[in-house]
Amino acid sequence: MSGTAAASVKEFARYYLYGAAMILAVAPVLLDLAGKPFYVNMIFLSLMYGISAMAWNLLMGYTGLFSLGHAVFFGVGGYTVIVLALRYNVTPWIGLPVAGLTAAMLAAALSPPLLRLRSHWFTLATIALGEIFRLSFAHWDYVGASAGLQMPISERSIYYVQFAGATVYSYIAMAILAVELLFLWKIINSKTGFYMQTIREDELVAQTLGINTFNYKALSLVISAFFTGLAGGLYAMRFRYVDPFAVFDLITISTYIAIAGIIGGIYTFLGPQVGSFIFVPISEYVRANIVQAFPRVYGLHVAVLGVILLLISLFAPEGVLGYIRRRWKR
């Protein structure tokens, strides 16, 4: 791609991002006023998964570590917010950043054993880790065991961040996403980001060049865990309930996060966020309508969703933004 063409692509992406941000800023309020709570909640879920997918993409797309265990950090973040509020009367406004820090510290503790593994062995280890946490929390009485924990409705709605509908939570998610985008952009376009991409391309070559691959992989994992923990904290704030089978789930958390990133384009910066706003609305719409139309056919909505994802993967195997980039070059 020539320099002029590349500049035009960046200019188009910039204006597209500004336009999307402006639409997103007013959409929750307008939909709420129009009496469309389902679509407001869809926006919130897209933002929540988008935050997680952007964080996941730093690990996979830029460092080359394919994780299917991000539910661990998501779940720990969710439990942190609920436990602090229930057991210690700490407002979720404080619990949310603590959730991210807790997930980051967990990632730092897990780095030595996990990052010794490469390729599919790392992926399998993350899956096993997610199951270990799910089963452990299901038998841990302090966190409610298999019944989970639920926040009671309080009159102190601002202190406990309890609002009707998903509108307020959508704007909280937008604020977190904006901070994440700025932070990740700085990381990716710095020396640290270039080192991470070198590790993704060839770890042995990176070591030959004098790059401490373990440190940079650990840093990528810690940052990814931090923002995923924030997303889990958002989930707990919005639904005021967590249980190990929901927040540590391999399919609806770890796999959904990965799918959102893959659909959007894992080697692009905004791809995971775009993928989230494609995958989550389709998933929610299909789930709501297929289940309502065929209540006796269990799992039919999953099959329909699978067909839709298969079509997307056939026509855009490099992701939606990768497909747009390829078409732009032509």
C-alpha positions in Angstrom: 0.0 0.0 0.0 1.4 3.4 -1.0 2.0 6.1 1.5 -1.0 8.2 0.2 -3.3 5.2 0.3 -2.2 4.3 3.8 -2.8 7.9 5.0 -6.3 7.8 3.4 -7.0 4.6 5.3 -6.0 6.1 8.6 -8.0 9.2 7.8 -11.1 7.1 7.0 -10.6 5.1 10.2 -10.3 8.2 12.3 -13.5 9.7 11.0 -15.3 6.4 11.3 -14.2 6.1 14.9 -15.4 9.7 15.6 -18.7 9.0 14.0 -19.2 5.7 15.8 -18.3 7.3 19.1 -20.9 10.1 18.6 -23.6 7.6 17.7 -22.7 5.4 20.6 -22.8 8.3 23.0 -26.4 9.1 22.4 -27.8 5.7 21.5 -28.4 4.4 25.1 -30.4 7.4 26.1 -32.4 7.5 22.9 -33.2 3.8 23.1 -34.1 4.1 26.8 -36.5 7.0 26.1 -38.0 5.0 23.2 -38.7 2.1 25.6 -36.2 -0.3 24.1 -34.4 -1.8 27.2 -33.3 -4.9 25.3 -31.3 -2.9 22.8 -29.7 -0.8 25.6 -28.6 -4.0 27.4 -27.3 -5.2 24.0 -25.1 -2.1 23.8 -23.8 -2.7 27.3 -23.0 -6.3 26.6 -21.2 -5.3 23.4 -19.1 -2.8 25.3 -18.4 -5.3 28.1 -17.3 -8.0 25.7 -15.4 -5.4 23.7 -13.3 -4.3 26.7 -12.4 -8.0 27.3 -11.8 -8.7 23.6 -9.5 -5.7 23.3 -7.5 -6.9 26.3 -7.5 -10.5 24.9 -6.2 -9.2 21.6 -3.1 -7.6 23.3 -2.2 -11.1 24.4 -3.2 -13.0 21.2 -3.0 -10.5 18.4 0.2 -8.7 19.5 2.0 -11.2 21.7 0.9 -14.5 20.1 -0.5 -16.2 23.2 -3.8 -17.8 22.5 -5.9 -17.9 25.7 -9.2 -19.6 26.3 -9.1 -19.0 30.0 -9.9 -15.3 30.3 -13.0 -16.2 32.2 -10.6 -16.6 35.2 -9.8 -12.9 35.2 -13.4 -11.9 34.3 -14.8 -14.0 37.2 -12.2 -12.8 39.7 -13.1 -9.2 38.8 -16.8 -9.9 39.2 -16.4 -11.6 42.6 -14.1 -8.9 43.9 -16.7 -6.2 43.4 -19.5 -8.3 45.0 -17.4 -9.5 47.9 -16.1 -6.0 48.7 -19.6 -4.6 48.7 -21.3 -7.4 50.6 -18.6 -8.3 53.2 -16.9 -5.0 53.7 -19.5 -2.4 52.5 -17.1 -1.0 49.9 -18.7 0.9 47.1 -18.3 -0.6 43.6 -16.8 2.7 42.5 -13.8 1.6 44.5 -14.4 -2.1 44.0 -14.1 -1.8 40.2 -10.5 -0.7 40.0 -9.7 -3.1 42.8 -11.2 -5.8 40.6 -8.8 -5.0 37.8 -5.8 -4.9 40.1 -6.8 -8.2 41.7 -7.0 -9.8 38.3 -3.7 -8.3 37.3 -2.0 -9.6 40.5 -3.5 -13.0 39.8 -2.0 -12.9 36.3 1.4 -12.0 37.7 1.3 -14.9 40.1 0.3 -17.3 37.3 2.9 -16.1 34.8 5.8 -18.2 35.9 4.1 -21.6 35.4 1.8 -20.5 32.4 4.4 -18.7 30.3 6.8 -21.7 30.3 4.3 -23.3 27.9 4.1 -22.5 24.3 1.7 -22.9 21.4 -1.3 -25.2 22.0 0.0 -26.2 25.4 -0.5 -22.7 26.7 -4.0 -22.7 25.3 -4.8 -26.0 27.0 -3.4 -24.8 30.3 -5.7 -21.7 30.2 -8.7 -23.9 29.6 -7.7 -26.1 32.6 -7.1 -23.1 34.7 -10.6 -21.8 34.0 -12.1 -25.1 35.1 -10.0 -25.2 38.2 -11.3 -21.8 39.3 -14.9 -22.7 38.4 -14.9 -25.8 40.5 -12.9 -24.2 43.3 -15.4 -21.3 43.6 -18.3 -23.7 43.4 -17.1 -25.3 46.7 -15.9 -22.2 48.5 -18.5 -21.1 51.1 -17.0 -17.7 51.6 -18.0 -16.7 48.1 -21.4 -18.4 48.2 -20.2 -21.7 46.7 -22.4 -22.9 43.8 -25.3 -20.6 44.8 -23.1 -17.5 44.2 -23.5 -14.1 45.7 -26.3 -11.5 45.2 -26.3 -7.8 46.1 -29.6 -6.8 47.9 -31.4 -3.8 46.5 -30.3 -0.7 48.5 -31.7 2.8 48.8 -28.2 4.1 48.4 -28.3 3.6 44.7 -25.4 5.9 43.8 -23.1 4.4 46.5 -23.9 0.9 45.4 -24.2 1.8 41.7 -27.7 0.4 41.5 -29.8 1.9 38.6 -32.7 0.7 36.6 -31.8 -0.6 33.2 -28.5 -0.6 31.5 -28.2 3.0 30.4 -25.9 4.2 33.3 -23.8 1.1 33.1 -23.3 1.6 29.3 -21.8 5.0 29.9 -19.5 3.6 32.7 -18.4 0.9 30.2 -17.8 3.6 27.5 -15.5 5.5 29.9 -13.5 2.3 30.7 -13.3 1.5 27.0 -12.0 5.0 26.2 -9.3 4.7 28.8 -8.4 1.2 27.5 -8.2 2.4 23.9 -5.8 5.2 24.8 -3.7 3.0 27.0 -3.4 0.1 24.5 -2.7 2.5 21.7 0.3 3.9 23.6 1.5 0.4 24.5 1.2 -1.0 21.0 2.9 1.9 19.3 5.8 2.0 21.8 9.0 0.0 22.0 7.2 -2.5 24.3 4.5 -3.1 21.6 7.2 -3.7 19.0 8.9 -6.2 21.3 5.6 -8.0 21.8 5.0 -8.3 18.1 8.5 -9.6 17.6 7.8 -12.3 20.2 4.6 -13.2 18.3 6.4 -13.6 15.0 9.3 -15.6 16.4 10.2 -16.0 20.1 13.6 -17.5 19.4 14.6 -14.6 17.2 13.4 -12.2 19.8 15.6 -13.9 22.4 18.5 -13.7 20.0 18.0 -10.0 19.7 18.3 -9.7 23.5 14.6 -9.3 24.3 13.5 -10.7 27.6 10.6 -12.6 26.3 9.3 -13.8 29.6 9.0 -10.2 31.0 7.2 -8.9 28.0 4.8 -11.9 27.8 4.1 -11.5 31.5 3.4 -7.7 31.0 1.0 -8.5 28.2 -0.8 -11.1 30.4 -1.0 -8.7 33.3 -2.4 -5.8 31.3 -4.9 -8.1 29.5 -6.0 -9.5 32.9 -6.4 -6.0 34.4 -8.9 -4.9 31.7 -10.7 -8.2 31.7 -11.1 -7.9 35.4 -12.7 -4.5 34.9 -15.1 -6.1 32.5 -16.0 -8.7 35.1 -16.5 -6.0 37.6 -18.9 -4.2 35.2 -20.8 -7.4 34.9 -21.2 -7.6 38.7 -22.2 -4.0 38.9 -24.8 -4.4 36.2 -26.5 -7.7 37.3 -25.6 -7.5 41.0 -25.1 -11.3 41.0 -22.3 -13.7 40.4 -21.9 -17.4 40.5 -19.1 -19.7 39.3 -21.1 -21.3 36.5 -21.8 -17.9 34.9 -18.6 -15.8 35.3 -16.1 -18.7 34.9 -17.9 -20.3 32.0 -15.7 -21.5 29.1 -18.3 -20.9 26.4 -20.1 -17.7 27.3 -17.1 -15.9 28.7 -13.7 -17.2 27.4 -14.9 -18.4 24.0 -17.2 -15.4 23.4 -14.3 -13.0 24.1 -12.1 -14.9 21.7 -14.8 -15.1 19.0 -15.4 -11.3 19.2 -11.7 -10.7 18.7 -11.4 -13.2 15.8 -14.4 -11.9 14.0 -13.2 -8.3 14.1 -9.6 -9.2 13.3 -7.0 -10.1 15.8 -4.1 -8.4 14.0 -5.9 -5.0 14.0 -6.2 -2.5 16.8 -10.0 -1.9 16.7 -10.9 -5.3 15.3 -12.0 -6.9 18.6 -14.3 -3.9 19.4 -15.9 -4.1 16.0 -16.2 -7.9 16.3 -17.9 -7.4 19.6 -20.5 -5.1 18.1 -21.2 -7.7 15.4 -21.1 -10.9 17.4 -22.9 -9.9 20.6 -26.0 -8.3 19.0 -26.3 -11.3 16.6 -25.9 -13.6 19.6 -28.5 -11.8 21.8 -31.0 -11.3 19.0 -30.8 -14.9 17.8 -31.0 -16.2 21.4 -34.0 -14.1 22.3 -36.0 -14.8 19.1 -35.1 -18.4 18.4 -35.8 -19.5 21.9 -39.1 -17.6 22.0 -40.1 -19.1 18.6 -39.0 -22.7 19.4 -39.0 -23.1 23.2 -39.0 -26.9 23.1 -35.9 -27.2 20.9 -33.0 -26.8 23.3 -29.9 -25.2 21.9 -31.4 -24.4 18.4 -30.3 -20.8 18.8 -26.7 -22.0 19.3 -26.9 -23.9 16.0 -28.2 -20.8 14.1 -25.5 -18.7 15.7 -22.9 -21.2 14.6 -24.1 -21.1 11.0 -23.9 -17.3 11.0 -20.4 -17.4 12.4 -19.4 -20.0 9.8 -20.6 -17.7 7.0 -18.6 -14.8 8.4 -15.5 -16.9 8.7 -15.9 -18.1 5.1 -16.2 -14.7 3.6 -13.9 -12.8 6.0 -11.3 -15.3 7.4 -9.0 -12.5 8.3 -11.7 -10.7 10.3 -14.0 -7.9 9.4 -11.4 -5.2 9.5 -8.9 -7.4 7.8 -11.5 -7.9 5.0 -12.1 -4.2 4.7 -8.3 -3.5 4.6 -7.9 -6.1 1.8 -10.8 -4.6 -0.2 -9.4 -1.1 0.3 -6.0 -2.2 -1.2 -7.8 -3.6 -4.3 
